[in-house]
Amino acid sequence: MKGLFSSKKFRKNLRKWLVMYLGVMAFLTTVITYSKYMSSMYAKDSARVAKFNVLIKPNNCTNTDEEQKTCNIGVVRPTKIDYYFTVDTSELEVNTNIYLKIYINDEFKNFYQTDIIKEVKNDTEEEINLVPKENKVTFSGKNYNQYNLNYLYKVGEEDNIRTFHVIVKLISNNEYKEGYSISSPYDIVRVGYSAIQNNTNILEEEK
């Protein structure tokens, strides 16, 4: 071994192999470090949660509670309520099933009530034929008819703001006059919704 290290040729080759070894190790260290950096950057980017927000804005009602999405008629009974609301899906980044729930008060004793729901499109209104659910819904001890309007929003659709018009006609019988008043305001219309991500591009029934 001593004679091997004393060989000039061996020492020259050894230095060459050491330089090559150190070069290879430096190269591998650089590759591994870069790979970890790229993986970390990719993980951070892919972990961003897609926007998933639906905005409902009520408007055009004399007494509107925007926070609770309700419209009441005050204490004097009108003959008709017009309630407009918009559904804004511009903050959705995934295909989504939208399940709108329109609740119309059904506690007007001695009144014949007619409900009409329309969608506003290009300054025209198209009536939507909706049938109320068989069982009524109760809020604060008051009964409501529930109408469901379901549709699929697809990412990239230009029509991401839809406007709806709810018309409630209150027709009194001979017992009650035009100016009949009630003791406290009634919430006549309420709007709620649920939204579920859709990966099939086919509108699914609400579970």
trRosetta pair geometry for C-beta under 8 A, 3 or more apart (Angstrom, degrees):
i j d omega theta_ij theta_ji phi_ij phi_ji
1 4 5.4 -50 -153 28 35 117
1 5 6.7 27 154 -13 66 101
2 5 6.2 -58 -153 38 33 104
2 6 6.4 30 150 -19 65 110
3 6 5.5 -58 -147 37 34 112
3 7 7.0 50 150 -39 63 93
4 7 5.8 -44 -165 8 34 116
4 10 5.5 -176 174 -158 71 175
5 10 6.8 -111 -107 99 26 132
5 11 6.9 70 -165 -73 56 96
7 10 3.9 72 82 7 113 111
7 11 6.7 175 89 -12 60 82
8 11 5.9 -56 -149 36 31 109
8 12 6.4 31 153 -21 64 107
9 12 5.7 -56 -151 34 31 112
9 13 6.4 26 154 -15 66 106
10 13 5.8 -58 -149 39 32 108
10 14 6.1 35 152 -25 67 107
11 14 5.5 -51 -144 34 31 115
11 15 6.5 34 156 -20 64 101
12 15 6.0 -52 -153 32 30 109
12 16 6.6 31 148 -20 62 107
13 16 5.4 -55 -152 35 35 116
13 17 6.3 32 153 -17 69 104
14 17 5.8 -55 -148 38 32 107
14 18 6.2 33 154 -20 66 106
15 18 5.7 -54 -147 37 31 113
15 19 6.4 32 154 -20 65 105
16 19 5.9 -56 -152 35 29 110
16 20 6.4 26 151 -16 64 107
17 20 5.6 -54 -146 39 34 111
17 21 6.1 38 154 -24 67 105
18 21 5.6 -51 -144 34 31 113
18 22 6.3 28 157 -15 64 105
19 22 6.0 -55 -147 39 29 108
19 23 6.3 32 152 -22 63 108
20 23 5.6 -56 -149 36 31 115
20 24 6.3 31 154 -19 66 104
21 24 5.9 -55 -150 35 30 109
21 25 6.3 27 154 -16 64 108
22 25 5.7 -55 -145 39 32 111
22 26 6.2 34 155 -21 65 106
23 26 5.8 -55 -148 36 28 111
23 27 6.3 29 153 -20 64 107
24 27 5.6 -56 -150 36 31 113
24 28 6.3 29 154 -17 66 106
25 28 5.8 -53 -145 38 31 110
25 29 6.3 35 155 -21 65 105
26 29 5.7 -53 -148 35 30 113
26 30 6.5 32 153 -20 63 105
27 30 5.8 -56 -153 34 30 111
27 31 6.4 28 153 -18 65 106
28 31 5.7 -54 -147 37 33 111
28 32 6.2 30 157 -18 67 107
29 32 6.0 -57 -146 38 28 108
29 33 6.2 27 157 -18 64 110
30 33 5.9 -59 -146 38 27 110
30 34 6.2 25 158 -17 65 110
31 34 5.9 -59 -147 38 27 109
31 35 6.2 28 155 -22 64 108
32 35 5.7 -54 -147 35 29 112
32 36 6.5 29 155 -18 64 104
33 36 5.9 -56 -151 35 30 109
33 37 6.4 31 151 -20 64 107
34 37 5.6 -55 -150 35 33 114
34 38 6.3 29 155 -17 67 106
35 38 5.9 -55 -146 38 30 108
35 39 6.2 32 155 -19 65 108
36 39 5.7 -55 -146 38 30 113
36 40 6.3 32 155 -21 64 106
37 40 5.8 -57 -151 35 28 111
37 41 6.4 26 153 -17 64 106
38 41 5.7 -54 -147 37 33 111
38 42 6.2 32 155 -19 66 107
39 42 5.8 -55 -146 38 29 111
39 43 6.2 31 154 -22 64 107
40 43 5.7 -54 -147 34 29 112
40 44 6.5 29 155 -18 63 105
41 44 5.9 -55 -151 35 30 110
41 45 6.4 26 154 -16 64 108
42 45 5.8 -59 -148 39 31 109
42 46 6.0 19 160 -12 68 111
43 46 6.1 -59 -138 43 27 102
43 47 6.1 30 160 -27 63 112
44 47 5.9 -59 -146 31 25 112
44 48 7.8 45 153 -41 56 86
45 48 6.4 -36 -173 -6 38 111
49 52 7.6 -72 155 2 100 106
50 93 4.0 -139 -172 81 101 119
50 94 5.2 88 119 -36 152 105
51 91 5.0 -107 155 174 128 75
51 92 6.5 -150 106 -118 90 16
51 93 4.5 97 45 -11 82 111
52 91 7.8 2 87 127 2 86
52 92 6.2 44 -125 -124 46 70
52 93 7.1 -81 -62 34 62 81
52 94 6.5 -11 -92 29 97 111
52 96 7.4 146 -142 -90 87 136
52 195 7.2 175 177 111 93 130
52 197 7.1 -54 -122 -69 131 101
53 91 4.1 -26 66 108 103 129
53 92 6.9 -149 49 -68 48 62
54 87 6.7 -14 -176 -168 104 89
54 88 7.1 150 -166 76 54 57
54 89 5.8 -14 -117 -100 83 71
54 91 7.5 -157 -73 63 27 97
54 92 6.9 22 -73 -58 75 112
54 96 7.7 -161 -63 130 115 154
54 98 6.7 139 -116 -119 150 106
54 193 6.1 -92 108 104 144 146
54 195 5.2 155 -17 -46 136 148
55 86 8.0 5 109 104 89 92
55 87 7.5 149 82 -160 53 41
55 88 4.0 -15 64 59 104 111
55 91 6.9 76 -19 19 105 123
56 69 5.8 20 109 -111 124 133
56 85 6.0 16 -178 169 90 121
56 86 7.2 172 -150 84 47 50
56 87 5.7 -12 -102 -104 78 66
56 88 7.5 -164 -73 20 30 78
56 191 5.8 -156 169 117 144 125
56 193 6.3 158 -49 -2 138 129
57 66 7.0 -4 -147 -147 64 107
57 85 6.4 171 85 -158 43 73
57 86 5.0 -4 55 52 95 96
57 88 6.9 35 -3 -11 107 116
58 61 6.4 -24 159 12 111 125
58 64 5.2 -172 113 -157 117 122
58 65 8.0 31 59 68 145 43
58 66 5.8 -159 48 -112 96 64
58 69 5.5 145 -31 -144 123 61
58 70 7.5 -106 -22 38 173 17
58 71 6.3 -157 -179 -56 140 101
58 83 6.9 -27 -156 -175 105 97
58 84 7.4 135 -162 89 56 52
58 85 4.5 -33 -102 -100 60 103
58 191 6.5 165 -75 23 108 131
59 64 6.9 2 -113 -103 26 171
59 84 5.3 -34 74 83 81 100
59 85 6.8 144 19 -98 68 48
59 86 7.4 16 10 -5 114 96
60 82 6.3 -57 139 115 114 97
60 83 6.8 160 90 -139 89 30
60 84 4.2 44 41 25 130 110
61 64 4.3 116 68 -69 106 98
61 71 3.7 -90 -164 -133 163 120
61 81 7.2 24 -130 -172 98 99
61 82 7.5 -160 -93 89 68 56
61 83 5.0 20 -78 -114 118 82
61 84 7.7 -164 -38 30 83 64
61 189 7.5 -136 -104 49 149 122
62 71 7.9 95 43 -167 63 94
62 73 7.6 65 54 -136 123 39
62 74 6.4 -45 108 -29 133 117
63 71 6.6 123 80 -162 67 56
63 72 4.7 -48 94 62 126 83
63 73 7.3 -136 36 -55 120 8
63 74 5.7 150 -21 -57 139 79
63 185 6.6 -88 111 -152 165 144
64 70 7.3 163 -155 86 51 50
64 71 5.5 -19 -103 -102 71 78
65 68 4.5 3 119 44 121 101
65 69 7.3 -43 93 17 79 16
65 70 4.6 9 50 54 109 94
65 71 7.7 -154 22 -71 72 34
65 72 7.6 43 -11 -8 105 101
65 187 7.9 -46 22 -114 126 111
66 69 7.1 23 -167 -78 34 47
68 190 7.4 -54 145 -131 91 99
69 85 7.3 54 -156 -127 97 147
69 190 6.2 82 104 -163 87 64
69 191 4.4 -101 160 59 123 86
69 192 6.8 149 80 -72 144 53
70 187 4.5 -39 -173 -147 129 117
70 189 6.8 159 -156 87 53 56
70 190 5.0 -17 -102 -99 83 77
70 191 7.9 -167 -78 15 41 69
71 81 6.8 139 125 179 126 129
71 83 4.6 -158 23 -115 167 128
71 187 7.1 108 67 -159 35 67
71 188 5.7 -50 98 57 85 91
71 189 4.4 9 46 52 108 100
71 190 7.9 -159 21 -68 68 41
72 185 4.3 58 153 164 139 114
72 186 5.7 165 -151 84 90 38
72 187 4.7 -58 -83 -93 92 45
72 188 6.0 133 -128 -4 35 80
73 76 7.7 -120 145 75 90 48
73 77 6.6 36 138 -121 137 48
73 78 6.0 -137 -158 16 112 97
73 81 6.1 -89 -91 -82 104 125
73 185 6.7 170 60 -155 53 78
73 186 5.5 0 32 58 101 92
73 188 5.0 71 -35 -39 102 129
74 185 5.5 -42 -123 -109 17 100
75 181 5.2 29 144 -167 86 104
75 182 5.8 -140 -156 63 63 67
75 183 7.3 -68 -140 140 107 7
75 184 6.8 -51 -101 -133 95 11
75 185 6.0 -73 -60 -71 65 64
76 179 6.5 -41 -152 -159 109 63
76 180 7.8 135 -156 85 61 39
76 181 5.0 -42 -99 -102 59 90
77 108 7.8 111 -131 -137 129 122
77 111 7.9 -147 -166 -85 145 145
77 170 6.2 -113 178 117 105 152
77 172 7.5 97 118 -65 141 120
77 176 7.7 -5 66 162 151 134
77 179 8.0 126 50 180 81 19
77 180 5.0 -10 34 82 126 88
77 181 6.6 -166 -5 -102 81 32
77 182 6.4 85 -53 -19 98 100
78 81 6.4 121 71 -66 125 69
78 170 6.8 109 88 40 58 124
79 169 6.9 -4 155 -155 71 71
79 170 5.9 -144 -152 65 34 81
79 171 7.3 48 -156 -89 87 50
79 172 8.0 -87 -110 -7 81 93
79 178 7.2 -36 -54 -138 108 85
80 167 6.7 -16 -169 -168 105 88
80 168 6.8 157 -157 83 54 53
80 169 5.1 -16 -105 -107 87 64
80 170 6.9 -162 -74 20 36 75
81 166 7.7 -11 110 111 98 90
81 167 7.2 160 82 -155 59 40
81 168 4.2 4 49 53 105 103
81 170 7.5 56 -11 -16 92 107
81 188 5.2 154 -39 117 176 157
81 189 6.8 -173 128 -22 138 116
82 165 6.8 -21 -164 -167 87 96
82 166 7.6 147 -160 79 38 55
82 167 5.9 -6 -105 -105 67 75
83 165 7.4 144 77 -160 47 48
83 166 4.4 -20 67 63 100 103
83 167 7.8 -173 26 -74 72 32
83 168 7.4 25 2 -1 112 103
83 188 7.4 -173 -44 93 140 108
83 189 4.6 -153 47 43 174 162
84 120 7.4 11 -136 -18 113 139
84 163 6.3 -1 -171 -175 104 102
84 164 7.0 162 -151 84 56 47
84 165 5.3 -19 -98 -102 79 70
84 166 7.6 -172 -77 21 29 72
85 163 7.4 174 91 -149 32 61
85 164 5.7 -14 61 59 77 93
85 166 7.5 14 8 -3 100 109
85 191 5.4 -104 68 -31 175 168
86 161 5.8 0 -177 -174 118 92
86 162 6.8 157 -155 81 66 40
86 163 4.9 -30 -98 -96 82 73
86 164 7.6 164 -92 16 32 70
87 98 6.9 94 170 -175 144 149
87 100 6.8 -81 -81 -86 147 125
87 161 7.2 167 81 -151 49 46
87 162 4.9 -9 54 59 99 92
87 163 7.9 -169 18 -77 69 29
87 164 7.2 38 -11 -7 103 110
87 193 7.4 118 -124 -76 118 156
88 91 7.3 49 128 6 96 93
88 160 6.8 46 -162 137 55 85
88 161 5.0 -1 -107 -107 72 87
89 92 4.8 -23 179 6 86 124
89 96 7.1 -164 -152 59 125 130
89 98 6.9 -85 -84 -70 132 138
89 153 4.7 -118 171 -138 164 160
89 160 4.6 -121 70 -163 83 85
89 161 7.5 -162 24 -72 68 43
89 162 8.0 22 -1 3 106 96
90 160 4.5 109 -73 125 69 137
90 161 6.7 -9 -35 -54 107 90
92 96 5.2 -92 -158 -1 145 139
92 153 6.0 72 73 113 159 138
92 155 6.9 -131 116 -92 91 80
92 160 7.6 -162 35 -147 102 118
92 195 7.8 -128 -102 -177 127 145
93 155 6.4 41 -169 -116 35 126
94 155 6.4 -44 -133 -54 11 124
94 197 5.0 -9 119 -133 138 103
94 198 7.7 156 141 42 92 57
95 152 6.9 5 -178 -179 97 98
95 153 6.8 179 -153 93 51 61
95 154 5.2 -4 -116 -120 97 57
95 155 5.8 -88 -61 -11 64 88
95 197 7.0 85 78 -167 62 64
95 198 4.5 -82 121 73 99 91
95 199 6.9 142 63 -86 118 29
95 201 6.3 -64 -163 -86 164 61
96 152 7.4 163 86 -157 40 57
96 153 4.8 -4 60 57 89 104
96 195 5.2 4 178 -173 124 104
96 196 6.8 150 -158 74 73 35
96 197 5.9 -49 -102 -106 73 41
96 198 5.8 158 -113 7 14 95
97 150 6.9 -5 -176 -167 94 101
97 151 7.9 172 -153 93 56 29
97 152 5.8 -34 -101 -103 61 70
97 153 7.9 -174 -86 21 13 76
97 195 6.8 163 81 -153 57 52
97 196 4.7 -7 53 59 108 89
97 197 7.9 3 15 74 81 6
97 198 4.9 108 -33 -55 85 120
97 203 6.1 120 -118 -143 100 67
97 204 5.8 -76 -78 46 152 83
97 206 7.4 179 137 -81 134 75
98 150 6.8 165 88 -151 59 51
98 151 5.5 -9 58 63 104 73
98 152 7.4 174 16 -97 80 18
98 153 5.6 63 -24 -17 116 108
98 193 6.5 -25 -169 -164 82 123
98 195 5.7 -11 -106 -106 59 88
99 148 6.7 -25 -169 -159 86 102
99 150 5.1 -7 -110 -105 66 91
99 193 6.1 145 81 -161 58 67
99 194 4.7 -7 60 58 115 85
99 195 7.1 -164 22 -75 78 40
99 196 7.6 33 -9 2 113 98
99 206 4.8 64 -103 -79 152 134
100 148 7.0 143 81 -160 61 48
100 149 4.2 -16 64 64 116 94
100 150 7.1 -161 25 -74 72 41
100 164 7.9 125 176 -21 163 162
100 191 7.1 -29 -166 -163 96 93
100 192 7.8 143 -164 84 50 45
100 193 5.1 -28 -105 -101 52 96
101 146 6.0 -24 -165 -160 96 102
101 147 7.5 144 -160 74 46 49
101 148 6.0 -17 -102 -102 66 68
101 191 7.1 143 81 -162 61 45
101 192 4.3 -17 64 68 113 90
101 193 6.3 -173 15 -81 81 39
101 194 7.7 45 -17 -4 114 84
102 117 6.4 119 84 -106 168 139
102 130 7.7 75 48 105 125 164
102 146 7.4 138 73 -158 48 50
102 147 4.4 -22 64 63 101 101
102 148 7.8 -168 22 -75 77 22
102 149 6.7 38 -9 -2 112 111
102 164 7.8 -117 -83 132 137 149
102 166 6.2 -179 -165 -95 134 134
102 189 7.1 -25 -170 -160 87 95
102 190 7.7 154 -162 82 41 53
102 191 5.8 -11 -108 -108 65 75
103 137 5.9 -80 -122 67 122 131
103 139 7.2 82 146 -12 157 132
103 144 3.9 24 -177 156 102 145
103 145 7.1 156 -154 75 53 45
103 146 5.5 -20 -99 -99 76 69
103 147 7.8 -170 -75 22 30 72
103 189 7.0 141 81 -161 61 45
103 190 4.0 -8 60 59 114 99
103 191 7.4 -155 22 -71 79 30
103 192 7.1 35 -12 5 112 101
104 113 7.8 168 141 156 118 134
104 115 5.1 135 76 -108 173 134
104 132 7.9 -96 42 -97 107 126
104 144 6.1 141 63 -162 30 87
104 145 5.0 -17 60 56 90 97
104 147 7.1 31 -3 -5 107 110
104 166 7.1 -166 -84 -178 113 129
104 168 5.9 171 -153 -94 121 123
104 188 6.8 -3 -152 162 68 67
104 189 5.8 -11 -104 -103 68 71
105 108 7.0 89 120 -30 103 90
105 142 6.2 -24 -134 154 99 125
105 143 7.5 100 -158 85 57 53
105 144 5.6 -49 -94 -103 39 80
105 168 8.0 44 45 -147 84 158
105 186 5.6 116 -180 163 174 116
105 187 6.3 149 -62 93 125 60
105 188 4.9 -91 16 -134 121 43
105 189 7.4 -91 -8 -55 87 38
106 113 6.8 -153 -125 55 62 155
106 136 6.2 -103 46 -130 144 134
106 143 4.9 -61 66 109 101 97
106 144 5.9 147 3 -125 93 23
106 145 5.0 101 -54 -29 125 87
107 142 5.1 -93 -13 -155 149 90
107 143 5.4 129 -62 43 94 83
107 186 7.1 -160 69 -138 107 130
108 111 3.8 -34 133 44 117 131
108 113 5.8 119 49 -60 127 122
108 170 6.2 -110 -176 -133 170 113
108 186 7.6 54 -74 -159 88 177
110 172 7.3 24 128 -148 92 75
110 173 5.9 -100 176 24 86 115
110 175 6.0 -66 -176 64 137 133
110 176 6.3 122 122 -22 124 127
111 170 5.2 -20 -175 -163 139 88
111 171 6.6 137 -169 65 79 46
111 172 5.8 -46 -111 -98 84 56
111 173 7.5 -147 -102 -11 37 81
111 176 7.5 -42 -79 44 84 152
112 171 4.7 -29 67 69 97 104
112 173 7.2 96 -14 -57 98 85
113 168 6.7 -19 -165 -169 100 92
113 169 7.2 151 -158 80 49 59
113 170 6.0 -13 -107 -106 77 64
113 171 7.6 -174 -82 24 29 77
114 168 7.5 153 80 -158 53 44
114 169 4.3 -6 59 56 103 108
114 171 7.0 41 -3 -7 106 113
115 132 7.6 77 54 -53 151 117
115 145 6.7 -132 -23 76 160 144
115 147 7.4 -166 139 -43 143 138
115 166 7.4 -27 -162 -167 90 89
115 167 7.3 143 -162 82 42 61
115 168 5.8 -11 -106 -106 69 72
115 169 8.0 -151 -69 24 27 74
116 127 6.4 -58 -170 -131 98 109
116 166 7.5 150 83 -162 55 43
116 167 4.1 -10 63 61 103 109
116 168 7.9 -163 28 -70 70 32
116 169 7.4 42 -1 -10 107 103
117 127 7.2 105 79 -157 49 65
117 128 5.0 -50 102 59 97 104
117 130 5.6 -1 45 21 137 126
117 147 6.2 -175 -30 127 154 162
117 149 7.4 -143 146 -61 148 133
117 164 6.6 -7 -172 -177 91 111
117 165 7.4 153 -159 82 45 54
117 166 5.5 -11 -108 -108 77 70
117 167 7.5 -161 -73 24 32 73
118 125 4.2 32 157 176 140 108
118 126 6.1 153 -160 74 86 33
118 127 5.0 -50 -97 -95 87 49
118 128 6.4 164 -112 1 28 83
118 164 6.9 157 85 -161 46 62
118 165 4.4 -15 65 61 98 103
118 166 8.0 -170 27 -74 67 29
118 167 7.1 32 1 -7 106 109
119 125 7.0 160 77 -153 34 64
119 126 5.4 -18 58 60 87 90
119 128 5.9 72 -18 -43 97 117
119 162 6.6 -33 -151 -179 112 105
119 163 7.0 123 -164 84 63 56
119 164 5.5 -38 -103 -104 63 71
119 165 7.4 179 -91 17 14 81
120 123 7.6 10 -176 -102 95 14
120 124 7.4 157 -155 82 56 33
120 125 5.4 -31 -98 -97 62 80
120 163 4.1 -32 52 93 115 111
120 164 7.0 -157 4 -88 84 17
120 165 5.7 89 -46 -26 100 110
121 124 5.9 -29 73 67 73 82
121 125 7.5 136 23 -103 69 29
121 126 6.1 3 18 -1 118 111
125 165 5.9 -36 -133 32 131 142
128 149 6.6 25 149 -112 155 122
128 164 8.0 -34 6 -136 139 106
130 147 4.3 71 132 -162 138 114
130 148 7.1 179 -157 55 120 46
130 149 6.3 -62 -93 -73 140 87
131 147 7.7 156 78 -123 21 83
132 145 4.0 -50 -132 -175 148 107
132 146 6.0 113 -158 60 84 44
132 147 5.5 -63 -96 -73 66 73
133 136 7.8 160 85 -82 92 29
133 137 7.7 61 62 -34 129 97
133 145 7.5 162 41 -170 69 63
133 146 4.6 -8 21 72 116 103
133 147 7.7 -159 -13 -83 78 28
133 148 6.9 66 -52 -17 104 107
136 143 4.5 19 149 -167 144 104
136 144 6.2 149 -172 65 90 39
136 145 6.3 -56 -118 -85 87 45
136 146 7.2 150 -143 -7 41 90
137 143 7.4 131 71 -157 39 55
137 144 4.8 -33 68 65 90 98
137 145 7.9 78 23 -173 87 3
137 146 4.9 74 -11 -50 122 120
138 141 6.7 5 -177 -115 108 13
138 142 6.7 151 -152 70 66 34
138 143 5.8 -33 -95 -95 74 56
138 144 7.3 169 -89 14 24 83
139 142 5.8 -27 70 59 71 89
139 144 6.2 23 9 -12 104 128
139 187 7.1 -56 97 71 133 139
139 190 6.7 83 -9 -25 166 163
140 187 7.9 92 42 19 131 129
142 186 7.3 156 -142 -146 157 90
142 187 7.2 148 72 50 153 95
144 190 6.7 -35 -131 30 162 116
148 206 7.7 -123 -159 13 140 139
149 164 7.6 149 60 -106 171 152
150 203 6.3 124 136 -176 108 126
150 206 6.8 -141 -102 -31 136 106
151 203 6.7 -69 -151 -107 29 136
152 198 6.1 -62 -139 49 103 169
152 201 7.3 98 165 -163 149 41
152 202 7.4 -129 -78 163 159 12
152 203 4.3 -126 -42 -78 112 87
153 157 6.5 -128 -163 33 70 138
153 160 7.1 74 -152 -123 121 76
154 157 5.1 101 68 -36 79 113
154 201 6.8 38 -104 -128 116 86
157 160 6.0 137 91 -63 89 80
159 162 6.7 50 164 -71 95 90
166 189 5.4 129 101 -127 150 147
168 188 5.8 -155 53 166 163 122
168 189 6.8 -156 -26 -59 134 106
172 175 7.4 -121 169 63 100 68
172 176 3.9 -109 -166 80 132 109
172 177 7.3 -95 104 -14 159 4
172 178 7.7 -154 23 -83 141 37
172 180 6.6 132 -105 12 151 141
173 176 6.4 75 55 22 61 90
176 180 4.4 -14 -169 -53 105 155
177 180 5.7 142 60 -45 61 88
182 185 7.9 126 83 -94 112 20
182 186 6.7 24 79 -28 157 107
187 190 6.1 38 151 -57 123 99
194 206 6.8 99 71 -136 128 127
196 204 7.6 -73 88 66 132 116
196 206 7.6 155 0 -119 134 73
198 201 6.9 135 134 -62 111 24
198 202 7.5 -156 -177 55 123 44
198 203 7.5 -37 -124 -105 156 38
198 204 6.6 176 -118 7 107 108
200 204 7.0 82 49 -49 132 113
